[in-house]
Amino acid sequence: MAERGIEKSGSNPGQSGGPSGAVLVVGAGVTGVQAAEDLANSGYYVYLLEKTAKVGGVTAELDKMFPTHDCFLCMVCPKQDTHGFVEVTRHPFIEFLPQADLQKLEGEPGNFQAQVRVGSESQARNLKIGAVILAPGYEVFDPTIYDVYHYADYPNVINSLEFERLLSGTGPTGGRLLRPSDGQEAKKIAWFQCVGSRDIHHGDNAYCSSICCMYALKEAMMAKELCPEPPETSIFFMDIRTFGKDFELYLHRAENLGVRLIRSRIHTIDPVENHNLSLKYIDDTGQSQVEVYDLVVLSVGMQITKATQELAHKLGVELNQHNFAQTSTFQPVKTNRPGIYVCGAFQNPLNIPESVTQASAAVAAVSADLNNVRGTVAKPKSYPAEREVSGEAPRVGVFIDSCGIDSSSLDLPALASYAKTLANVALAEIGEFLCNPGGPAKMKDIIQQNNLNRVVVAAGSVRNYRQQYQDIVQSAGLNKYLMEMTNIREQVAWVHKGEPAKATQKAKGLIRMAVADANLRQPISEAEVPVTRSGLVVGGGIGGLNAALSLAQQGFPVTLIEKTGELGGIARRLYNTIEGDDVQAYLQDLIAQVQAHPQIEVLTNSEIVEFKGIKGDFTSKIKVAGDTRELRHGVAIVASGAEPYKPKEYLYGQNPAVVTQLELGERLSTKPEEARGWKSIAMIQCVGSRNQENPNCSRICCQAAIKNALHIKKLNPEANVFILYRDMRTYGLMEDYYQEARKQGVMLFRYRRQEPPIAEDRGGRLSIRFKDLILDREVTLSPDILALSTGAVPGDNEALAQTMKLERDNLGWFQEVHLKQRPIDFFTEGVYMCGLAHAPKLITETIAQAQAAAGRALTVLAAERQRIGGVVAVVDKDICAACLICVRACPYEVPYICEDGYSVIDPARCQGCGICPAECPAKAITLQSYTDAQLLAKCDALLAEAAG
């Protein structure tokens, strides 16, 4: 298996004695693929098992991602080709097992024997692995159980996944919102929330599925944006749960676009003429309403499949009462069975960012177990020495890859014949050079046997497949930059079906341009430099402590710096989680582990004053107690935390009976006898959140209120607890505690944003007035305690952001590269974030993100050396005028003027964006592989046919 870059023994590269450096990942959805990629890039061999033939899971069936409206295909397609085999399987350390079933797992961590049946193979395969990551995903709820919604009876009642297919340009209607009943445009569409979620009567899915409110908002917005005549869109909901980072801003976008939000749960759908649907409901003023819609979308929740439940039983993995994997607050990706980890929707109803985060966290947990055998199975591929071709006349080979190209849409033999007529083309070959198992070896042999020194590939997506073809070229002994590639599949064959003559003519032009470019290509060298295999963690709260410990457990030295004199951060003021776990006991144990670990150095009363370098080789200056130390490290993790919002509202600081939920929690834990004397306690939600100054939801406040309300009821069952809220956002499995609070007699009253409660001090006695929306009358309370549910605000991170050149959003939180795909990464490669530095989150979410940051950092630290250079900008110092234009233009702040008076561009930091050569007035800067001569040659080649 030389093409896969490893030496194999039989069918299992981990078959030798001792612990195995191979890992089995079950499930090839977005979560499983992320785990597989991180593992493989960290030096582990991965078996990626998938029950179907394709990757992507439910995500592959979606159209757009909220809140960015990125195309889901852009997320899935780079991992998948037209034959259903994923690009990740072309990673030298990933073996994709489609249509596979894990039948048995025996052994212990590090020495598992997995029995897997793949496809139609008659004999099961026995794999030796060190660990298992379960990422089997979920299925959508089947709404046929709700007979009053008539999902199976009325053609214009569809589920949300079916609506996604209507939105998609690749769907059954080509992206047009056509009603199933008659093919007419849908003019009025309703969404029903919580179908298969938050329901203890039908389907027994009492939990919140976490994702439905956001995808309903997205679908309603997309319907308005895509249709020539925007339809009327209405979302019927109980609580709108936009609790993620910037999700509340997305809600405002939807409202501004005209999406109606109607707080009501529809009981019945009645048919009327023309297959329209009549909805009767009670609005929030208590008035009965009737509206007719021509399409109803059921926002179905997520649930664990029977097959996944059976798999868990087979493996001895415990499930909770909702059939999700049983994990603990402080070990969110660890199952009860050692060596088996879980991530994504099987652990909890999760959105994509949290699922991707958990995937990387599971990788960190696995690596902590297997760090001693990292790189023992997955060994780097070796390439032959590059042949020197600089003095040779060009001999160009044109390879036309027929994979995914229908012969009726493109005349491939005619293309090959034409290519042979072009300058310096020695041969032109047609074949399946990637998707055919023997294709890469065949292409390599052709290059070597015909003494080719330039290669042109005409195939599919350049972005998706360039690296694979470069690998073949490099395996043949050529510099990989001597290859040029053009796309004749997506850009020609697929978009010009039915016009083979015109499509072939267009493809000839693209090949002509590629050959003209290839004739001028020169080898480009890449330097190999050592990786500084240590980490820096900024912040000593729960996030920073977990990140540091996780890196150290993987075998890397870590320096943890904390600006204050003690570790623990805001967690020092927390005593219990909503699940009842002891935070202080956990925190003290965590601090003790960190301080005792030989690989961790803790520096308190310290801060970064200088930060520079590149991924794998950073240099920081740390100010410690007046002295400055210089530290070299390969990665950095920012866990600088946040601050609790200090209220200006509701008499806080003026009346001693007004406290925050954080302060109330402290009093309940340290002075429980006080609660036994309280008769009435009021809580007001969204204090300092979801307002003009802080438009986002702070995520943590609703669970804090429910947690403290339950604690009060436990201490004093006779106390009256009132929670005044706008939307109760106990997402995921926290819905259980919301339901328990209601059972315990906690009274919940909703208030409107424009009609908040009013607090008054009447002679030292609190008075709270609010409007009861059900009774439509004002209610007055006189509580002993008023608890304000305040959220978190960004800490004092401006100086840190400037020193480390890190991006922040408009509210001051650190900004990730991509909300869905890279929720932990900064734009500066090798720097990651976690915890409250990123956004408000619960302790268990902070722990998962901290472990995930360590997992992402592992992809850098696992390598002893890294390559730099390639397609980067280079400066001709003899003609550089030191005009500073490149310095000002570079978005990455790479160029600088050296002491000798010319611009210098560090090849390790250059991103190859091409801005500086385009801006340079003296033409002193060139982007390698994109020289002016190459670009002009391609333009001349394109225009040559037209001129003729």
PEKA-V538211 format. One record per backbone hydrogen bond with DSSP energy under -0.5 kcal/mol. CO is the residue of the C=O (numbers start at 0). NH is the residue of the N-H. If there is no record, write none. Layout:
# PEKA-V538211
{{CO;NH} {CO;NH}}
This chain:
# PEKA-V538211
{{0;3} {0;5} {1;4} {5;7} {7;9} {8;11} {11;14} {20;44} {21;129} {21;130} {22;24} {22;46} {23;25} {23;132} {24;26} {24;48} {25;134} {27;55} {28;32} {29;33} {30;34} {31;35} {32;36} {33;37} {34;38} {35;39} {36;40} {38;41} {38;43} {39;42} {42;374} {42;377} {44;22} {45;47} {45;94} {46;24} {46;48} {47;96} {48;26} {49;99} {51;98} {55;29} {55;58} {55;59} {56;59} {57;60} {58;61} {62;71} {64;68} {64;69} {69;64} {70;73} {70;74} {71;74} {71;75} {72;76} {75;78} {76;79} {78;87} {80;83} {84;80} {85;88} {86;89} {87;90} {90;93} {92;45} {93;95} {94;47} {95;97} {96;49} {96;99} {98;118} {100;102} {100;116} {103;114} {105;112} {107;110} {109;19} {110;107} {111;113} {111;128} {112;105} {113;115} {113;126} {114;102} {114;103} {115;117} {115;124} {116;100} {116;118} {117;120} {124;115} {124;126} {126;113} {126;128} {128;111} {129;109} {130;23} {131;133} {131;340} {132;25} {132;134} {133;342} {134;28} {138;302} {140;142} {141;144} {142;145} {144;146} {145;148} {145;149} {145;150} {147;268} {149;152} {149;153} {152;154} {153;156} {155;157} {155;295} {157;297} {158;162} {159;163} {160;164} {161;165} {162;166} {163;167} {167;170} {167;174} {170;173} {172;175} {175;177} {176;185} {178;182} {183;178} {184;186} {186;231} {187;293} {187;294} {188;233} {189;296} {190;192} {190;235} {191;298} {193;195} {193;196} {194;300} {201;204} {203;205} {204;198} {206;197} {208;210} {210;214} {211;215} {212;216} {213;217} {214;218} {215;219} {216;220} {217;221} {218;222} {219;223} {220;224} {221;225} {222;226} {227;229} {231;188} {232;259} {233;190} {233;235} {234;236} {234;261} {235;192} {236;263} {238;240} {239;241} {240;242} {243;246} {243;247} {245;249} {246;250} {247;251} {248;252} {249;253} {250;254} {251;255} {252;256} {253;258} {254;257} {259;234} {259;261} {260;262} {261;236} {261;263} {263;265} {267;279} {269;277} {271;274} {272;275} {275;271} {276;292} {277;269} {278;290} {279;266} {280;282} {280;288} {282;285} {286;282} {288;280} {290;278} {292;276} {294;189} {295;157} {295;297} {296;191} {296;298} {297;159} {297;299} {298;194} {300;140} {302;138} {304;308} {305;309} {306;310} {307;311} {308;312} {309;313} {310;314} {311;315} {311;316} {315;317} {317;325} {319;322} {323;319} {324;326} {327;330} {330;327} {330;333} {332;334} {332;341} {335;337} {336;339} {338;131} {338;340} {339;334} {340;133} {342;345} {343;346} {343;347} {345;324} {347;349} {350;354} {351;355} {352;356} {353;357} {354;358} {355;359} {356;360} {357;361} {358;362} {359;363} {360;364} {361;365} {362;366} {363;367} {364;368} {365;368} {365;369} {366;370} {369;372} {370;373} {372;375} {376;378} {386;388} {388;391} {394;452} {394;453} {395;425} {395;426} {396;398} {396;455} {397;399} {397;428} {398;400} {398;457} {399;401} {399;430} {401;404} {403;405} {405;408} {405;409} {409;411} {410;414} {411;415} {412;416} {413;417} {414;418} {415;419} {417;420} {418;421} {421;424} {423;395} {423;425} {426;397} {428;399} {430;401} {430;432} {435;438} {435;439} {437;441} {438;442} {439;443} {440;444} {441;445} {442;446} {443;447} {444;448} {445;449} {446;451} {447;450} {453;396} {454;483} {455;398} {455;457} {456;458} {456;485} {457;400} {458;487} {458;488} {460;464} {461;465} {464;468} {465;469} {466;470} {467;471} {468;472} {469;473} {470;474} {471;475} {472;477} {473;476} {476;386} {478;481} {479;482} {481;454} {483;456} {485;458} {485;487} {487;492} {488;493} {491;495} {495;498} {498;502} {499;503} {500;504} {501;505} {502;506} {503;507} {504;508} {505;509} {506;510} {507;511} {508;512} {509;513} {510;514} {511;515} {512;516} {513;517} {514;518} {515;519} {516;519} {517;520} {524;869} {526;528} {526;867} {528;865} {530;532} {531;533} {532;556} {533;633} {533;634} {534;558} {535;636} {536;538} {536;560} {537;638} {539;567} {540;544} {541;545} {542;546} {543;547} {544;548} {545;549} {546;550} {547;551} {548;552} {549;553} {550;553} {550;555} {551;554} {556;534} {557;559} {557;600} {558;536} {558;560} {559;602} {560;538} {561;604} {561;605} {563;604} {567;541} {567;570} {568;571} {569;572} {570;573} {574;582} {574;583} {576;579} {580;576} {580;582} {581;585} {582;586} {583;587} {584;588} {585;589} {586;590} {587;591} {588;592} {589;593} {590;594} {591;595} {592;596} {593;596} {596;599} {598;557} {599;601} {600;559} {600;602} {601;603} {602;561} {604;624} {606;622} {609;620} {611;618} {613;616} {615;531} {616;613} {617;632} {618;611} {619;621} {619;630} {620;608} {620;609} {620;622} {621;623} {621;628} {622;606} {623;626} {626;623} {628;621} {630;619} {632;617} {633;615} {634;535} {635;831} {636;537} {636;638} {637;833} {638;540} {640;794} {642;792} {644;646} {648;651} {650;653} {650;654} {654;657} {656;658} {656;785} {658;787} {659;663} {660;664} {661;665} {662;666} {663;667} {664;668} {665;669} {666;670} {670;673} {670;674} {671;674} {671;675} {673;676} {674;677} {678;719} {679;783} {679;784} {680;721} {681;786} {682;723} {683;788} {685;687} {685;688} {686;790} {693;689} {693;690} {695;689} {697;699} {699;703} {700;704} {701;705} {702;706} {703;707} {704;708} {705;709} {706;710} {707;711} {708;712} {709;713} {710;714} {711;715} {715;718} {718;720} {719;680} {719;721} {720;746} {721;682} {721;723} {722;724} {722;748} {723;684} {724;750} {726;728} {727;729} {728;730} {730;733} {731;207} {731;734} {732;735} {733;736} {733;737} {734;738} {735;739} {736;740} {737;741} {738;742} {739;743} {740;745} {741;744} {746;722} {748;724} {749;772} {751;754} {757;768} {759;761} {759;766} {760;762} {761;764} {764;761} {766;759} {766;768} {767;780} {768;757} {769;771} {769;778} {770;772} {771;775} {771;776} {776;771} {778;769} {780;767} {784;681} {784;786} {785;658} {785;787} {786;683} {786;788} {787;660} {787;789} {788;686} {790;644} {792;642} {794;796} {796;800} {797;801} {798;802} {799;803} {800;804} {800;805} {806;814} {808;811} {812;808} {817;821} {821;816} {821;817} {823;832} {824;816} {826;828} {827;830} {829;635} {830;825} {831;637} {833;836} {834;837} {834;838} {836;813} {841;845} {842;846} {843;847} {844;848} {845;849} {846;850} {847;851} {848;852} {849;853} {850;854} {851;855} {852;856} {853;857} {854;858} {855;858} {856;859} {856;860} {857;861} {859;862} {863;530} {865;528} {867;526} {869;871} {871;927} {873;925} {874;876} {875;878} {875;879} {883;887} {884;888} {885;889} {889;892} {895;897} {895;903} {897;900} {901;897} {903;895} {903;905} {904;906} {905;908} {905;909} {906;868} {913;917} {914;918} {915;919} {919;922} {923;875} {925;873} {925;927} {926;929} {930;934} {931;935} {932;936} {933;937} {934;938} {935;939} {936;940} {937;941} {938;942} {939;943} {940;944} {941;945} {942;946} {943;947}}
